[in-house]
Amino acid sequence: LVVAVISGLLTYIANVTLRDYAATAPGGPLTARNKNGILKVEAWNYLVSVCSQSFVLPTIWVAAFLNRPANWWFQGEHDLACACFSGWVIGYYIQDCKFNWADNSPLIVLHHLGSILLVLCAFGSSGWLGLSITMGFTYEVGSLLCGLVDLNMAPRSSGPIAMLVTTILGMSFVIHGMVVSPPPDTAGWGVGVVAGFGGLARIQQSCAYLAEAKSE
């Protein structure tokens, strides 16, 4: 809870600061839009999420991996890295819903709520710790590439392709877990169900983004 509050406050303050600073320099790099991008919004909108996905979450995942206990993938024990990963994701998505409430589409809000539910199920389960964190991090890598596309730092088609590949990879972790070591509790089954439906939605959306890229 503490990490979620810190994450929400830090990312919200960062977004407000970036928005206000960008407003003082119309036509500057922070207000640039990639007309061939995916969401095509001003560049400042992506900086907080890209920093989270490229630095904060990878750092936490590496810490969790290096300090993993025995059978971390299917069991594991909740530790500081797990709490930080869960809290950061929850805090970020809550602040994004509030900060961009007027601009977020219903699909994006649903994605954020689903992600929060997925993290809560993973944190509440007594198993699948390594699997859940790695699956969530894998999904975020695909989202990162989409952000880099809109910042004009990656080719247009690389975002949807990365989103598609990472989603399939993340879902394969869940399917493998279901077969080899089924979830030990209701929360664990919640991870499987939410990740499955969320993964199918991500696959559909990434295919739609890819179709747009080919048509441009």
Buried (B, 14 or more C-beta within 10 A) or exposed (E): EEBBEBBBEBBBEBBEEBBEEBEEEEEBEBBBBBEBBBBEBBBBBBBBBBBBBBEBBBEBBEBBBEEBEEEBBBBBEBBEBBBBBBBBBBBBBBBBBEBBEEEBEEEBBEBBEBBBBBBBBBBBBBBBBBBBBBBBBBBBBBBBBBBBBBBBEBEBBBBBBBBBBBBBBBBEBBBEBBEEBEBBBEBBBBBBBBBBEBBEBBBEBBEEBBEBBEEE
